[in-house]
Amino acid sequence: MTRAFIFPGQGSQTVGMGKALAEAFPQAKAVFNEVDEALSQKLSTLMWEGPAEELTLTANTQPALMAVSLAAIRVLEAEAGLDLKQHAAFVAGHSLGEYSALAAAGSLSISDTARLLRIRGNAMQNAVPVGQGAMAALLGLEYDAALEVAREAAQGEVCDAANDNGGAQVVVSGHKSAVERAVAIAQTKGAKRAVMLAVSAPFHCALMQPAADAMREALDRVTVNAPVVPVVANVEAAPITDPAAIRDALVRQVTGTVRWRESVAYMASQGVNSFYEVGSGKVLTGLVKRIASGASGAAIGTPEDVAAFKASLNG
């Protein structure tokens, strides 16, 4: 088995995402309707018509990106005969994309996933008062070097490595003043660039503990099944299938590092050489090619992408 299916996280959203799938395939439309109903909100209208500022709110972005990913998966199942158990070695997702991966693999229902991501988005937004937290991308530093920068910048405050994205791209997160120090320090340690990110909260750091507590409570209230294919968890960079381990990983993920580089490298080490990014955008496809030399990456988010995948699967 040489395929893995991967699912994008925050930053991949665009107004109009998923609309062509919904217009072309009833299976996609059914997913958007299910998410709208689960949230008691016409999220699909917001996704397709905007405004972008409202779609970018974390509590909307998270379930919206999941909806596009699951709509695409349902279309692949119906149109291309995709069976993850038969056709995939692993699934994985970047941050909120891990929830999409779990829903795709049958571990969570779509409705429960939508509600969990709404809770997660609100909890992450509310964990830190606006203006007190920040995130920055350190480009051109490998993970260990970026970790040293974060430690040096902390000075009694929080400055954690939030995302190890691969290709010498590490994101740090924490108190605004500490993250600003990290940007300055990184530039003296050989970073090509170090830039503050336009985000609404400092995700994946110790300041998110209130959100982790909220997710522990929320996850205790839903059914978690064993996935039909192993999920490579962000905090483990290794496959998990046990429902209790999945719950635990999702809680730890809120404050922990998204170990994306290691996750992709692990899948490649197990023989995966074709990565399919399912949903909106192509961010992960670009990262895969920088992490796993020789691996191919393809994004599946439009009817044309579905047709191309169908041809490759059945070719």
C-alpha positions in Angstrom: 0.0 0.0 0.0 1.7 3.2 -1.2 -1.0 5.8 -0.7 -1.8 8.2 2.1 -4.6 10.7 2.3 -3.9 13.9 4.1 -6.2 16.7 5.2 -5.5 20.5 5.4 -5.6 22.8 8.3 -6.3 26.4 9.0 -5.0 28.8 6.4 -6.3 26.7 3.4 -9.8 28.3 3.5 -11.1 30.4 0.5 -14.5 31.8 -0.2 -16.1 29.4 -2.8 -14.4 26.3 -1.6 -16.4 23.1 -2.1 -19.1 24.8 -4.2 -18.2 23.1 -7.5 -18.3 19.7 -5.7 -21.7 20.4 -4.2 -23.1 21.5 -7.6 -21.6 18.5 -9.4 -22.2 15.7 -6.9 -25.2 15.0 -4.6 -22.8 13.1 -2.2 -21.0 16.4 -1.6 -24.2 18.4 -1.2 -25.3 15.9 1.4 -22.2 16.5 3.5 -22.6 20.3 3.5 -26.3 19.9 4.5 -25.3 17.6 7.3 -22.7 20.1 8.6 -25.2 22.9 8.4 -27.8 20.9 10.3 -25.2 19.8 13.0 -24.3 23.4 13.6 -27.7 25.0 13.2 -26.1 27.4 10.8 -25.9 27.9 7.0 -22.2 27.5 7.1 -22.2 26.4 3.4 -23.7 29.8 2.4 -20.9 31.5 4.3 -18.3 29.2 2.6 -19.6 29.9 -0.9 -20.6 33.6 -0.6 -18.4 35.0 2.2 -17.6 37.5 3.6 -14.1 36.2 3.9 -13.6 37.9 7.3 -16.4 35.8 8.8 -15.2 32.6 7.2 -11.8 33.3 8.6 -13.1 33.3 12.2 -11.6 30.2 13.8 -15.0 28.8 14.9 -16.2 28.9 11.2 -12.9 28.0 9.5 -12.4 24.7 11.3 -15.7 23.0 10.5 -15.8 24.5 7.1 -12.5 23.0 6.0 -13.5 19.7 7.4 -16.8 19.9 5.4 -14.9 20.4 2.1 -12.5 17.5 2.9 -15.4 15.1 3.8 -17.4 16.2 0.8 -14.5 15.3 -1.4 -14.0 11.9 0.3 -17.7 11.0 -0.2 -17.4 11.9 -3.9 -14.2 9.9 -4.3 -16.0 6.9 -2.6 -19.0 7.2 -4.9 -17.3 8.2 -8.2 -13.9 6.5 -8.0 -14.7 3.6 -5.8 -12.3 4.8 -3.1 -12.2 2.5 -0.1 -9.7 3.8 2.4 -9.3 0.4 4.0 -8.3 -1.1 0.7 -6.6 1.9 -1.0 -4.7 3.7 1.8 -1.9 2.8 4.2 -2.5 5.9 6.4 -4.5 9.0 6.9 -3.3 12.2 8.6 -4.3 15.8 8.9 -2.6 19.1 9.9 -4.0 20.4 13.2 -7.8 20.5 12.6 -7.2 18.3 9.6 -6.6 15.5 12.0 -10.4 15.6 12.8 -11.1 15.4 9.0 -8.8 12.4 8.8 -10.6 10.7 11.7 -14.0 11.4 10.1 -12.8 10.1 6.7 -11.6 6.9 8.4 -14.9 6.4 10.2 -13.6 7.1 13.7 -16.0 10.1 14.2 -19.3 10.9 12.5 -19.4 14.0 10.4 -22.0 15.7 12.6 -20.0 15.0 15.8 -16.8 16.3 14.0 -18.5 19.5 13.0 -19.7 20.1 16.5 -16.3 19.2 18.0 -14.5 21.7 15.7 -17.0 24.4 16.5 -16.2 23.9 20.2 -12.5 23.7 19.5 -12.5 26.9 17.4 -14.4 28.8 20.1 -12.3 27.4 22.9 -9.0 28.1 21.2 -10.1 31.7 20.4 -11.3 32.3 24.0 -8.3 30.7 25.7 -6.1 33.9 25.5 -7.3 37.5 25.5 -7.0 39.2 22.1 -3.6 40.9 21.7 -1.8 38.8 24.4 -0.7 36.0 22.2 1.0 35.7 18.8 2.6 33.3 16.3 5.5 33.6 14.0 7.0 31.6 11.2 10.8 31.0 11.3 12.0 30.1 7.8 15.3 28.5 7.0 15.8 27.0 10.5 15.6 23.3 11.1 13.4 22.2 14.0 16.1 21.8 16.7 17.5 25.2 15.9 14.0 26.8 16.1 13.4 25.0 19.4 16.6 26.7 20.8 15.3 30.1 19.6 12.0 29.5 21.3 13.7 28.5 24.6 15.9 31.5 24.5 13.0 33.9 23.7 10.7 32.6 26.4 12.4 34.4 29.4 9.7 33.2 31.8 6.9 33.6 29.3 5.5 31.0 26.9 7.2 30.5 23.5 6.7 27.0 22.1 7.2 25.3 18.8 3.7 25.1 17.4 4.2 23.6 14.0 7.2 21.7 12.6 6.0 21.9 9.0 9.1 20.6 7.2 11.3 22.2 4.6 13.0 24.3 7.4 9.7 26.0 8.3 8.8 26.1 12.0 6.1 28.2 13.6 6.4 29.4 17.2 3.5 30.4 19.4 3.0 32.0 22.8 3.0 35.4 24.6 3.3 38.2 22.0 6.4 39.7 23.6 8.1 36.3 23.7 7.3 35.6 20.0 8.5 39.0 19.0 11.8 38.2 20.8 11.9 34.9 18.9 11.7 36.7 15.6 14.6 39.0 16.5 16.7 36.1 17.8 16.0 33.9 14.8 17.4 36.5 12.5 20.7 36.3 14.4 20.8 32.5 14.2 20.7 32.2 10.5 17.0 32.2 9.7 16.3 33.3 6.1 13.1 35.1 7.3 11.2 35.4 10.5 7.7 36.9 10.2 4.8 37.5 12.6 1.6 35.7 11.4 -1.8 37.2 11.1 -3.6 34.9 13.4 -6.3 35.4 16.0 -4.8 33.3 18.8 -1.5 31.6 19.8 -2.4 28.0 18.7 -0.5 24.8 19.8 1.2 26.2 22.9 0.9 26.0 26.6 -1.5 29.0 26.7 -4.1 26.8 25.0 -4.6 24.7 28.1 -8.1 26.0 28.8 -9.0 24.8 25.2 -7.4 21.4 25.8 -9.6 21.1 28.9 -12.7 22.0 26.9 -11.8 19.4 24.3 -11.3 16.7 26.9 -14.9 17.3 28.1 -16.3 17.5 24.6 -14.5 14.3 23.4 -15.8 12.4 26.4 -19.4 13.0 25.1 -18.9 11.6 21.6 -18.5 8.1 20.2 -15.0 7.4 18.9 -14.6 4.3 16.8 -11.4 2.5 15.7 -10.5 4.0 12.3 -10.6 1.7 9.3 -7.0 2.8 8.5 -4.3 4.0 11.0 -4.3 7.7 11.7 -0.8 9.3 12.0 -1.4 11.6 15.0 0.1 15.1 15.1 1.5 14.8 18.6 2.9 11.2 18.1 4.1 11.4 14.4 3.1 7.7 14.6 -0.1 5.7 13.8 -2.8 5.3 16.4 -6.0 3.2 16.1 -7.2 2.8 19.7 -10.2 5.1 20.5 -8.8 6.0 24.0 -5.5 6.9 22.4 -7.2 9.0 19.7 -9.1 11.0 22.4 -5.9 11.6 24.3 -4.0 12.6 21.2 -6.7 15.1 20.2 -6.6 16.7 23.7 -2.8 16.9 23.7 -2.7 18.3 20.2 -4.3 21.6 21.4 -1.2 22.6 23.3 1.3 20.3 21.6 3.5 20.6 18.5 2.0 19.6 15.1 4.8 17.2 14.1 4.0 17.3 10.4 7.6 16.9 9.1 8.0 13.7 11.2 4.5 12.5 10.3 5.2 12.6 6.6 8.7 11.2 7.0 7.2 8.3 9.0 4.6 7.5 6.3 7.3 7.7 3.6 9.5 5.3 5.7 6.6 2.8 5.6 6.6 2.8 1.8 4.1 5.6 1.1 5.1 7.5 -2.1 1.8 9.0 -3.2 0.1 11.6 -0.9 -3.3 12.9 -1.7 -4.4 16.2 -0.1 -8.2 16.1 0.2 -10.1 19.3 0.5 -9.3 23.0 0.0 -5.9 24.2 -1.2 -2.5 22.7 -1.9 -0.4 23.7 1.2 0.3 20.2 2.4 1.1 19.0 -1.1 3.9 21.5 -1.3 5.2 20.5 2.1 5.2 16.8 1.3 7.4 17.3 -1.7 9.9 19.1 0.5 9.9 16.4 3.2 9.7 13.1 1.3 12.1 13.2 -1.6 10.7 11.2 -4.6 7.1 11.2 -3.2 4.3 12.6 -5.4 1.6 14.9 -4.1 -1.7 15.8 -5.6 -4.6 17.9 -4.3 -8.2 16.7 -4.6 -10.7 19.5 -4.1 -12.6 20.0 -7.4 -14.6 17.9 -9.9 -11.6 17.9 -12.2 -9.3 16.6 -9.4 -11.8 13.8 -8.7 -11.8 12.8 -12.4 -8.0 12.7 -12.4 -7.9 10.6 -9.3 -10.5 8.2 -10.7 -8.3 7.7 -13.8 -5.2 7.1 -11.7 -7.0 4.6 -9.3 -8.6 2.7 -12.1 -5.9 3.1 -14.7 
